[in-house]
Amino acid sequence: MTSNKPSILIILLNWNGKKDTLECLESLKKVTYPNFKTIIVDNGSQDDSVTTFKTLFPQIPIFETKQNLGFAGGNNVGISWGLNKGYEWILLLNNDTTVAPDFLDAFMEAAQNKKEAKILGAKIYLYHDPSRIDHLGGMWNEKKAEFESLHTNTIDDHSSFETMKHVDYVCGAALLMHRSVPEKIGLLEENFFLFWEETDFCCRANQNKLEVWTAPKAKIWHKVSSSFTGGKPQMHYFWWRSRLLWIERNCTPSLRKKIYKEHIIPELTKLLRHYCISKLRNTLKNIFQKQDSSSLQKQLRYKAGLIGALHYYKKQFGNCPEWLKK
């Protein structure tokens, strides 16, 4: 594909998500931008994803990692390939999304309007509630020691949220980076494996004057955590481990000390207390009455968060323990 428009590489990371990826690829067929290429990085799928993609989309390159490298590790395979091939812009696009036909045109218009913007984030709507915003950038909240996404769960009136905004991070579900970003700051940090990796990447970019902005006219629809739902213990494991890693990498020693005193130690203490109470309650229930599956799941979530924190301190990264995958 030749054009005088800047070249864009779209990376779809697939992990046992054949149905979602196929729907995303179908939506990309309608994209109007003339100079883009899509690749698939298959992150060790155990279904027939790769065979299906090769059959239905033989023109799309597929890179097989043969194991689950996590969000960062899998996308880094595609980013490295895109840099070697000379693409000017690289888009991380979740496979469980669909896109507006003009979303790449909108991204490039935003890049022209804000030359200093080297990372751009789409306006992300909920797939099953298509007028409701799920994400449009986010900011670090030091009072909570967490990031807060902007305008989440807000119905878009198509006038109030159209202005580009300089933010601390944009969601990795649709993150467009200029090649100068990984060339200067490196790739995504693979120790995160899942969660907080895009906040780390964006904060490093902002610190190096490679600014992060929203591009609200670039629109996608996201199914939101097809692989992980909010109640799954794995989410709590990765969230805690990655949160602590982010604080280590991005906060000064004095700020880390303050955050640990005001947030981390009290929150982990509370989590441990909830786990102990939940375990005792479930033990008693098991003796005197039928076991409550919802209570057991809650106990497992508490345990997963505690183990995630423990594994951070032990510098044990990579995928979560096998018992959390069951």
Beta strands, then each sheet from edge to edge (+ up, - down):
strand 1: 8-14
strand 2: 36-42
strand 3: 62-64
strand 4: 89-94
strand 5: 97-99
strand 6: 117-126
strand 7: 129-135
strand 8: 138-141
strand 9: 146-149
strand 10: 154-155
strand 11: 174-178
strand 12: 211-222
sheet 1: 3+ 2+ 1+ 4+ 11- 6+ 7- 10+
sheet 2: 3+ 2+ 1+ 4+ 11- 6+ 12+ 5-
sheet 3: 8+ 9-
end
